């Protein structure tokens, strides 16, 4: 008998993949090591936390997909920001529509609209602009609960760890690029730390999350180096560390 455990990023639940002595695969949200051979799947209800049995193959596939690919939750929590003059990205930090982006994404722009990954559009309200860290706290005035991303301190990671940048680059909704974490480096202009990484970024990525392999945000994509002494530079991006996000807007984090 083999028991494997994996986490459901969208609901926070843990699901157990259990292969019994006859080779039958079972999925549960609690350890079924000593249980019988029921093929029932247990899924936590997203709205009230109750456990609801289901034998629906589509539900099973969705649970497995989201559990094995935590980056999917990060994609669902990210949205495009469009305005009269520019494109950018933001991501939710609570189920109440509070979200983060970069300050420079919102500068001198009117008619800000969030475009969610299901295509729905909602107006954006600006709550706070932070010049020191190039951060902004906004609220997306959606008529529903919003998915959100958890935060991880990049100091708990190791250079060479894989990271993912999720953003609306070149007008492509929820585009993902991957690369490696270099580490924290001081911005010589602002004298504050930035997260350096090698995932390619493009116009429109600004304000999007830089996440680890578990889909937790470690930084807010802010800027990149395009040339040095006239020599083109590729794939050197920089993000505002999530520690600054917690420092400024931790009250709003879910």
C-alpha positions as CSV (number, residue, x, y, z in Angstrom):
1,X,0.0,0.0,0.0
2,X,1.3,3.4,-1.0
3,X,0.2,6.8,0.5
4,X,1.2,10.0,-1.1
5,X,0.2,13.4,0.2
6,X,-0.2,16.6,-1.7
7,X,-1.7,20.0,-1.0
8,X,-4.7,21.7,-2.8
9,X,-3.4,25.3,-3.4
10,X,-6.8,26.7,-4.1
11,X,-8.6,25.5,-0.9
12,X,-5.7,25.0,1.4
13,X,-6.8,21.4,2.0
14,X,-4.6,18.3,1.9
15,X,-5.5,15.4,-0.3
16,X,-4.1,11.8,0.0
17,X,-3.5,9.7,-3.0
18,X,-3.9,6.1,-1.8
19,X,-3.1,3.0,-3.8
20,X,-4.5,-0.1,-2.1
21,X,-3.2,-3.7,-2.2
22,X,-5.3,-4.4,-5.3
23,X,-3.8,-1.4,-7.2
24,X,-6.9,0.8,-6.9
25,X,-6.2,4.5,-6.6
26,X,-8.2,6.5,-4.0
27,X,-8.2,10.3,-3.2
28,X,-9.1,11.6,0.3
29,X,-8.7,14.9,2.2
30,X,-7.6,12.8,5.3
31,X,-5.4,9.8,5.8
32,X,-7.2,6.6,4.8
33,X,-4.4,4.2,5.6
34,X,-6.5,2.2,7.9
35,X,-9.8,2.6,6.1
36,X,-11.6,0.3,3.7
37,X,-11.5,0.4,-0.1
38,X,-14.1,3.0,-0.8
39,X,-13.5,4.9,-4.1
40,X,-15.2,8.0,-2.8
41,X,-13.4,11.4,-3.2
42,X,-13.6,14.0,-0.5
43,X,-13.4,17.6,-1.4
44,X,-13.5,20.6,0.9
45,X,-16.3,23.0,0.1
46,X,-14.8,26.3,-0.9
47,X,-17.5,28.4,0.8
48,X,-18.2,26.8,4.1
49,X,-15.3,24.4,4.7
50,X,-17.6,21.3,4.9
51,X,-16.5,18.0,3.4
52,X,-18.7,16.8,0.6
53,X,-18.4,13.3,-1.0
54,X,-18.3,13.1,-4.8
55,X,-17.6,10.5,-7.4
56,X,-17.6,13.0,-10.2
57,X,-14.6,12.3,-12.5
58,X,-14.4,15.9,-13.5
59,X,-14.1,17.0,-9.8
60,X,-11.4,14.4,-9.3
61,X,-9.5,15.6,-12.3
62,X,-9.8,19.2,-11.1
63,X,-8.6,18.3,-7.6
64,X,-5.6,16.4,-8.9
65,X,-4.7,19.0,-11.5
66,X,-4.7,21.9,-9.0
67,X,-2.9,19.8,-6.4
68,X,-0.1,18.7,-8.7
69,X,0.2,22.2,-10.2
70,X,0.2,24.9,-7.5
71,X,1.2,27.5,-10.1
72,X,-2.4,27.2,-11.4
73,X,-3.6,28.9,-8.2
74,X,-1.2,31.8,-8.8
75,X,-2.5,32.2,-12.4
76,X,-6.1,32.3,-11.1
77,X,-5.1,35.0,-8.6
78,X,-3.5,37.2,-11.2
79,X,-5.2,39.8,-13.4
80,X,-4.4,42.3,-16.1
81,X,-4.5,46.0,-15.5
82,X,-5.5,48.1,-18.5
83,X,-5.9,51.8,-18.8
84,X,-5.9,54.6,-21.4
85,X,-2.2,54.5,-21.7
86,X,-0.6,51.3,-20.6
87,X,-0.9,47.6,-19.6
88,X,0.3,46.0,-16.4
89,X,-0.4,43.2,-13.9
90,X,-1.8,42.8,-10.4
91,X,-2.5,39.9,-8.0
92,X,-5.0,39.4,-5.2
93,X,-3.9,39.1,-1.6
94,X,-7.3,38.5,-0.1
95,X,-10.7,37.2,-1.0
96,X,-12.2,40.7,-0.6
97,X,-10.6,42.1,-3.7
98,X,-7.5,43.7,-2.2
99,X,-4.6,43.4,-4.6
100,X,-1.0,44.5,-5.2
101,X,0.7,46.0,-8.2
102,X,3.6,48.4,-8.9
103,X,3.1,52.1,-8.3
104,X,4.5,52.9,-11.7
105,X,1.8,50.8,-13.4
106,X,-0.8,53.3,-12.1
107,X,1.0,56.6,-12.5
108,X,-0.7,59.2,-14.7
109,X,-3.4,56.8,-15.8
110,X,-7.1,57.0,-15.6
111,X,-10.0,54.5,-16.2
112,X,-8.1,51.7,-14.6
113,X,-9.8,48.3,-15.2
114,X,-8.9,44.8,-13.9
115,X,-9.4,42.0,-16.4
116,X,-9.7,38.7,-14.6
117,X,-8.7,35.4,-16.2
118,X,-12.3,34.5,-16.9
119,X,-12.6,37.6,-19.0
120,X,-14.7,39.6,-16.5
121,X,-13.8,43.3,-16.0
122,X,-14.1,45.4,-12.9
123,X,-13.0,48.9,-12.0
124,X,-10.0,49.5,-9.8
125,X,-9.8,51.8,-6.8
126,X,-6.3,53.0,-5.6
127,X,-5.8,52.8,-1.8
128,X,-2.1,53.5,-1.4
129,X,0.9,54.3,-3.5
130,X,4.3,53.7,-2.1
131,X,7.2,55.6,-3.8
132,X,10.0,54.0,-1.8
133,X,9.3,50.4,-2.8
134,X,7.4,51.0,-6.1
135,X,4.3,49.2,-4.6
136,X,0.6,50.0,-4.7
137,X,-2.4,48.6,-2.8
138,X,-5.5,48.6,-4.9
139,X,-9.0,47.1,-4.6
140,X,-10.8,45.4,-7.5
141,X,-14.5,46.1,-7.2
142,X,-15.6,42.6,-8.1
143,X,-19.0,41.3,-7.2
144,X,-17.6,38.0,-6.0
145,X,-14.9,36.5,-3.7
146,X,-11.5,36.6,-5.3
147,X,-8.7,33.9,-5.2
148,X,-5.5,35.1,-3.6
149,X,-1.9,34.3,-3.3
150,X,0.0,33.5,-0.1
151,X,3.3,35.2,0.6
152,X,6.8,33.7,1.2
153,X,9.9,35.5,2.3
154,X,12.6,35.2,-0.4
155,X,15.2,35.0,2.3
156,X,14.0,31.5,3.0
157,X,15.0,30.4,-0.6
158,X,18.3,29.4,-2.0
159,X,20.0,30.9,-5.1
160,X,19.3,28.6,-8.0
161,X,15.7,27.8,-6.9
162,X,13.2,27.8,-9.7
163,X,10.8,30.8,-9.9
164,X,8.0,31.8,-12.1
165,X,6.8,35.3,-13.3
166,X,3.1,35.5,-14.0
167,X,1.9,38.6,-15.9
168,X,0.1,40.3,-18.8
169,X,3.2,40.8,-20.9
170,X,2.8,42.0,-24.5
171,X,-1.0,41.9,-23.9
172,X,-1.0,38.1,-23.4
173,X,-3.3,37.3,-20.4
174,X,-1.7,35.2,-17.6
175,X,1.5,34.4,-19.5
176,X,4.1,32.5,-17.5
177,X,7.9,32.5,-17.8
178,X,10.3,30.6,-15.6
179,X,13.9,31.0,-14.5
180,X,16.2,30.8,-11.5
181,X,16.5,32.9,-8.4
182,X,19.8,34.8,-8.1
183,X,19.1,36.3,-4.7
184,X,18.6,39.7,-3.0
185,X,20.6,42.6,-4.4
186,X,20.7,46.2,-3.3
187,X,19.4,48.7,-5.9
188,X,22.2,51.2,-6.0
189,X,19.8,54.0,-6.9
190,X,17.2,53.5,-4.2
191,X,19.3,51.7,-1.6
192,X,16.6,49.1,-1.0
193,X,16.8,45.4,-1.7
194,X,15.4,43.8,-4.8
195,X,15.0,40.1,-5.8
196,X,17.1,39.3,-8.9
197,X,15.9,36.5,-11.1
198,X,16.4,35.1,-14.6
199,X,12.8,34.5,-15.8
200,X,12.2,36.6,-18.9
201,X,9.9,39.6,-18.5
202,X,8.4,42.1,-20.9
203,X,6.3,45.2,-20.9
204,X,3.1,44.4,-19.1
205,X,4.8,42.1,-16.5
206,X,5.2,45.0,-14.1
207,X,3.1,44.5,-10.9
208,X,2.8,40.7,-11.4
209,X,3.8,38.1,-8.9
210,X,7.1,36.3,-8.9
211,X,6.3,33.0,-7.3
212,X,8.2,29.9,-6.0
213,X,7.5,26.4,-7.0
214,X,4.6,26.2,-4.6
215,X,2.9,29.2,-6.0
216,X,3.7,31.6,-3.2
217,X,4.7,35.1,-4.0
218,X,8.3,36.1,-3.2
219,X,8.3,39.4,-5.0
220,X,6.5,41.9,-7.2
221,X,8.0,42.2,-10.7
222,X,9.2,45.8,-11.1
223,X,12.0,46.4,-13.5
224,X,14.7,44.8,-15.7
225,X,18.1,45.7,-17.2
226,X,17.9,45.9,-21.0
227,X,21.5,47.1,-21.7
228,X,24.8,47.7,-19.9
229,X,27.4,50.1,-21.5
230,X,25.5,49.8,-24.8
231,X,25.5,46.0,-24.6
232,X,22.1,44.3,-24.6
233,X,21.2,42.3,-21.5
234,X,18.6,39.6,-21.5
235,X,16.7,37.8,-18.8
236,X,17.8,39.8,-15.8
237,X,14.7,40.9,-13.9
238,X,14.1,42.5,-10.5
239,X,11.2,42.3,-8.1
240,X,10.2,44.1,-5.0
241,X,10.7,41.6,-2.1
242,X,7.6,40.2,-0.5
243,X,9.0,41.4,2.8
244,X,8.3,45.0,1.8
245,X,4.8,44.0,0.8
246,X,4.2,42.6,4.3
247,X,5.8,45.6,5.9
248,X,3.6,48.1,4.1
249,X,0.3,46.2,3.6
250,X,0.5,43.2,5.9
251,X,-2.8,44.2,7.5
252,X,-4.6,43.4,4.2
253,X,-3.1,40.0,3.6
254,X,-5.3,37.0,4.0
